Amino acid sequence: MITAFILRSLDRRISIAIAILIAVAFLVPLSNLALLETSALHVPTYLMSLFGKYLTYALLALALDLVWGYCGILSLGHGAFFALGGYAMGMYLMRQIGSRGTYGNPLLPDFMVFLNWKDLPWFWYGFDNFWFAMLMVLVAPGLLAFIFGWFAFRSRVNGVYLSIITQAMTYALLLAFFRNDMGFGGNNGLTDFKDILGFNIQADGTRAVLFAITALILALALMLSSAIVRSKFGKVLVGVRDAESRTRFLGYRVEHVKLFVFVVSAMMAGIAGALYVPQIGIINPGEFAPANSIEVVIWTAVGGRATLIGPIIGAILVNGGKTVFTGLFPSFWLFALGGLFVAVTLFLPKGIVGTIGPYIARKPKPVSPQPKAAEDEASKPVQAAE
């Protein structure tokens, strides 16, 4: 029944986007593994991993669009949820190293041995199990979002004030994770991963599977988001965004609506972080930087918020441009990013998809030919009544 409801919630554009993601999930790894490197259709491993990173960013932007585009919550702290999911995955990957680390200690990660830690901290227990790590990928960001949202939304903190405290939360976590005594690797973070589920993390086959899983999970998240926003609950979300006081007056518990969508969005961001880490090979406190969360807002605005597809396109386009631009003019990327945001705000306030979408969807109405009988009747002279 749930599956049928989700499928009914898909419109034409969402269905096309999901079909494209599923096709990409199979075709890109296939071209990497099955075609020779001399083939023009061969996708190199480094390029596949780069595209995989873009897809994790797209999932993060989609998570932000769910709360900002449809509920009006401008969160500048989604980078924190992304990083927490990444650290949960990184802790699992560190536990898989075992005695293959630099210091050969099967019980402690290398950075703990270097810092003269004697025992594994209690919060690292269980991360040698993949299922536990995946549970923490959801629980850690979801629990933080629940606690934060519970106090913020019950206190009716809105607008710019909510944005500021979400950014303050991210910055506080940045400072905490930089500390060596926190047990998360300090400034260097977690890296030097060896394998995942027993497979070499550097192997082409493993990276192909990671890419495919990322694309499929993005398609699933898009499907779930579409089901949420096109349901009756989604209409309440839009009501909260556009007229919160009126929605509350109608009897809806606005704080509960906000809390639910905020927690779901945080979990999606955590999944994006978990998919990011094994493909990039490192997670450090820099992922908590407030500037990263601001970039996610730019991706969403460029693509078009409240469109679902727009943030995905925006994340891929902006990060693809970043890769090219930083290679050619590395010192000017931040200026280009700021200029892009200003240009979109002035000339494309609805983003790319929000601007061109109505023109694509608009179809000229066909002119129906007049029936011949009606033409003959109309051509007869009108006879005066006797």
C-alpha positions in Angstrom: 0.0 0.0 0.0 2.8 2.4 0.9 4.6 1.6 -2.4 1.4 2.3 -4.4 1.0 5.6 -2.6 4.6 6.6 -3.4 4.2 5.6 -7.1 1.0 7.6 -7.4 2.8 10.7 -6.0 5.3 10.8 -8.9 4.6 13.3 -11.6 6.2 13.3 -15.1 9.3 15.3 -14.3 10.1 13.3 -11.1 9.6 10.0 -12.9 12.0 11.1 -15.7 14.6 12.2 -13.2 14.3 8.9 -11.3 14.6 6.9 -14.6 17.8 8.9 -15.5 19.3 8.3 -12.1 18.6 4.5 -12.4 20.1 4.5 -15.9 23.2 6.4 -14.7 23.6 3.9 -11.7 24.0 1.1 -14.2 25.6 2.6 -17.3 28.5 4.5 -15.7 29.8 1.6 -13.6 29.3 -0.7 -16.7 31.3 1.6 -18.9 34.1 1.8 -16.3 34.3 -2.0 -15.7 33.4 -3.5 -19.1 35.0 -1.1 -21.6 38.6 -0.7 -22.4 40.4 2.4 -21.3 41.1 3.2 -25.0 37.3 3.3 -25.7 35.8 6.8 -26.1 32.8 5.6 -23.9 35.1 4.5 -21.0 34.5 6.4 -17.8 37.8 6.5 -15.7 37.6 5.5 -12.1 38.7 9.0 -10.8 35.9 10.6 -12.9 33.3 8.1 -11.6 34.3 8.9 -8.0 34.1 12.6 -8.8 30.6 12.1 -10.2 29.8 10.0 -7.1 30.8 13.0 -4.9 28.5 15.3 -6.9 25.6 12.9 -6.3 26.2 12.9 -2.6 26.1 16.7 -2.7 22.9 16.5 -4.7 21.3 14.3 -2.0 22.4 16.9 0.6 20.8 19.7 -1.5 17.6 17.7 -1.8 17.5 17.3 2.0 17.8 21.1 2.4 15.1 21.7 -0.2 12.7 19.6 1.8 12.9 21.9 4.8 13.7 25.3 3.1 11.7 25.0 -0.1 8.6 23.4 1.3 8.5 24.4 5.0 10.4 27.7 4.9 13.1 26.6 7.3 16.4 28.1 6.1 18.9 25.8 7.8 22.5 26.9 7.7 23.5 23.8 9.7 22.9 20.9 7.3 26.6 20.6 6.9 26.6 19.3 10.5 24.2 16.5 9.7 26.2 15.6 6.6 29.4 15.5 8.7 27.9 13.4 11.4 26.8 10.8 8.9 30.3 10.9 7.4 31.9 10.4 10.8 29.7 7.4 11.6 30.8 5.8 8.3 34.4 6.8 8.9 34.4 5.2 12.4 33.3 1.9 10.8 36.0 2.1 8.1 38.7 2.9 10.8 37.6 -0.2 12.8 38.1 -2.3 9.6 41.8 -1.4 9.4 42.7 -3.6 12.4 46.4 -4.5 12.5 47.1 -3.1 9.0 47.6 0.4 10.4 50.9 2.2 10.7 51.3 1.1 14.3 49.9 -2.4 13.9 47.5 -2.1 16.8 44.4 -4.2 16.1 42.4 -2.6 18.9 43.0 1.1 18.4 43.1 3.4 15.4 46.4 4.9 14.5 45.6 8.4 15.8 44.7 7.0 19.2 48.0 5.1 19.4 49.8 8.3 18.4 48.0 10.2 21.2 48.9 7.5 23.8 45.3 6.4 24.3 45.2 3.1 26.2 41.6 1.9 25.6 39.0 2.4 22.9 36.4 5.0 24.0 32.9 3.7 24.8 31.3 5.6 21.9 33.4 3.6 19.5 31.9 0.4 20.6 29.8 -1.4 18.0 31.4 0.4 15.0 33.1 -2.8 14.0 29.7 -3.9 12.8 28.3 -2.5 9.5 24.7 -2.6 10.6 25.4 -0.6 13.8 27.4 2.0 11.8 24.5 2.4 9.3 22.1 2.7 12.2 24.3 5.5 13.7 24.3 7.2 10.2 20.6 7.8 10.8 20.5 8.1 14.6 23.3 10.6 15.1 22.0 13.4 12.8 18.4 12.5 13.4 18.8 12.7 17.2 20.7 16.0 17.0 17.9 17.4 14.7 15.2 16.2 17.1 16.8 17.8 20.1 17.6 21.0 18.4 14.2 21.2 16.6 12.3 20.3 19.8 13.6 23.4 21.6 13.7 25.8 18.6 10.3 25.1 17.2 8.5 25.0 20.6 10.1 28.4 21.3 8.7 29.6 17.9 12.1 30.6 16.7 11.7 31.6 13.0 13.4 33.3 10.1 16.9 34.7 10.3 17.1 33.9 14.0 16.7 30.2 13.3 19.2 30.4 10.5 21.7 32.0 12.9 21.4 29.4 15.6 21.7 26.5 13.1 24.9 28.0 12.0 26.0 28.5 15.6 25.3 24.8 16.2 27.5 23.8 13.2 30.3 26.1 14.4 30.2 24.6 17.9 30.5 21.1 16.5 33.4 22.3 14.3 35.3 23.5 17.4 34.5 20.3 19.3 35.7 17.9 16.6 38.9 19.8 16.2 39.9 18.8 19.7 42.2 15.7 19.9 40.6 14.7 23.2 37.2 14.2 21.6 38.4 10.9 20.1 37.5 11.7 16.5 41.0 12.3 15.0 41.2 16.0 15.8 42.4 18.2 12.9 43.4 15.3 10.7 40.1 13.5 11.0 39.7 9.9 9.9 41.4 8.5 6.8 43.7 5.7 5.4 40.7 3.4 5.0 41.4 -0.1 3.7 38.2 -1.9 2.9 34.4 -1.9 3.3 32.5 -5.1 4.0 35.7 -7.0 3.2 36.2 -5.4 -0.3 39.2 -3.2 -1.1 37.9 0.4 -1.0 40.4 1.4 -3.7 39.4 -1.3 -6.2 37.6 -0.2 -9.3 34.8 -2.7 -8.7 34.2 -1.3 -5.2 34.1 2.2 -6.4 31.7 1.3 -9.2 29.3 -0.3 -6.6 29.6 2.8 -4.4 28.7 5.0 -7.3 25.7 2.8 -8.2 24.4 2.7 -4.6 24.7 6.5 -4.4 22.7 7.1 -7.6 20.0 4.6 -6.5 19.7 6.1 -3.0 19.4 9.5 -4.6 16.6 8.2 -6.8 14.9 6.6 -3.7 15.3 9.9 -1.7 13.7 11.8 -4.6 10.8 9.4 -4.7 10.3 9.7 -0.9 10.5 13.5 -1.0 8.0 13.6 -3.8 5.6 11.4 -1.8 6.0 13.7 1.2 5.4 17.0 -0.6 2.5 15.8 -2.8 0.6 14.2 0.2 -1.8 16.0 2.5 1.0 16.5 4.9 3.0 18.2 2.1 0.1 20.7 1.7 0.3 21.4 5.4 4.1 22.0 5.0 3.4 24.6 2.3 0.8 26.2 4.6 3.4 26.5 7.3 5.8 28.1 4.9 3.3 30.6 3.5 1.1 31.3 6.4 2.3 29.8 9.7 0.0 31.8 12.0 -3.1 30.9 9.9 -2.0 27.2 9.8 -1.7 27.2 13.6 -5.1 28.9 13.9 -6.6 26.1 11.9 -5.6 23.6 14.6 -2.4 22.1 13.2 0.5 21.6 15.6 3.0 23.6 13.5 6.0 22.6 15.7 5.3 18.9 15.2 5.1 19.4 11.4 8.4 21.3 11.4 10.1 18.8 13.7 9.1 15.8 11.5 10.4 17.3 8.3 13.5 18.6 10.0 14.4 15.2 11.3 13.7 13.4 8.0 15.9 16.0 6.2 18.7 15.6 8.7 18.7 11.8 8.2 18.9 12.3 4.4 21.9 14.6 4.9 23.5 11.9 7.2 23.1 9.3 4.5 24.7 11.7 2.0 27.7 12.1 4.3 28.0 8.3 4.8 28.1 7.8 1.0 30.6 10.7 0.6 33.3 9.3 2.9 34.2 6.0 1.3 34.3 7.6 -2.2 36.5 10.5 -1.1 38.6 8.6 1.5 38.6 11.1 4.3 36.4 12.9 6.8 37.6 15.8 9.0 36.2 18.7 11.0 36.4 20.9 7.9 33.1 19.4 6.8 31.4 21.2 9.8 32.6 24.6 8.4 29.6 27.0 8.2 30.7 28.0 4.7 29.9 24.4 3.6 26.3 24.8 4.7 26.0 28.2 3.0 27.2 26.5 -0.2 24.4 24.0 0.0 22.0 26.9 0.2 23.5 28.3 -3.0 23.2 25.0 -4.8 19.5 24.9 -3.9 18.9 28.5 -4.9 20.7 28.1 -8.2 18.7 24.9 -9.2 15.4 26.2 -7.8 14.0 25.6 -4.4 10.6 23.9 -3.9 11.2 21.9 -7.1 13.0 18.8 -5.8 14.8 18.4 -9.1 16.3 21.9 -9.0 18.6 21.3 -6.0 20.0 18.1 -7.7 20.7 20.0 -10.9 22.1 23.0 -9.0 24.5 20.8 -6.9 25.8 19.0 -9.9 26.3 22.1 -12.0 27.8 24.3 -9.3 30.3 21.6 -8.1 31.1 20.7 -11.7 31.9 24.4 -12.3 33.9 24.5 -9.1 36.1 21.6 -10.3 36.8 23.3 -13.6 37.1 26.9 -12.2 39.4 26.0 -9.4 41.7 24.2 -11.8 41.9 27.3 -14.0 41.6 30.1 -11.5 41.9 28.7 -8.0 42.1 32.1 -6.3 38.9 33.4 -7.8 36.4 30.6 -7.1 34.8 32.3 -4.0 34.3 35.5 -6.0 32.7 33.5 -8.8 30.5 31.7 -6.3 29.4 34.9 -4.7 28.8 36.5 -8.1 26.7 33.4 -9.2 24.5 33.7 -6.1 23.9 37.5 -6.7 23.2 36.9 -10.4 20.7 34.1 -9.6 19.0 36.3 -6.9 18.6 39.2 -9.3 17.8 37.5 -12.6 16.6 34.0 -11.7 15.0 34.3 -8.3 13.2 31.0 -8.8 16.3 29.2 -9.9 17.0 27.3 -13.1 14.1 24.8 -12.9 11.7 27.2 -11.3 12.2 29.7 -14.2 12.3 27.4 -17.2 10.0 24.7 -15.8 6.7 26.5 -16.6 7.8 27.2 -20.1 8.6 23.6 -20.8 5.4 22.4 -19.2 3.3 24.9 -21.1 1.7 23.4 -24.3 -0.2 25.2 -27.0 -3.8 24.3 -27.1 -4.8 22.6 -30.4 -7.5 24.4 -32.4 -10.3 21.9 -33.0 -11.7 22.0 -36.5 -15.3 23.1 -36.8 -17.6 20.2 -37.8 -18.7 20.3 -41.5 -22.4 20.2 -40.6 -22.0 23.2 -38.3 -20.2 25.0 -41.1 -23.0 24.3 -43.6 -25.6 25.4 -41.0 -23.7 28.6 -40.3 -23.4 29.4 -44.0 -27.2 29.2 -44.7 -28.9 32.6 -44.9 -31.1 33.5 -41.9 -34.8 33.4 -43.0 -37.1 35.9 -41.6 -39.9 34.4 -39.5 -43.3 34.4 -41.1 
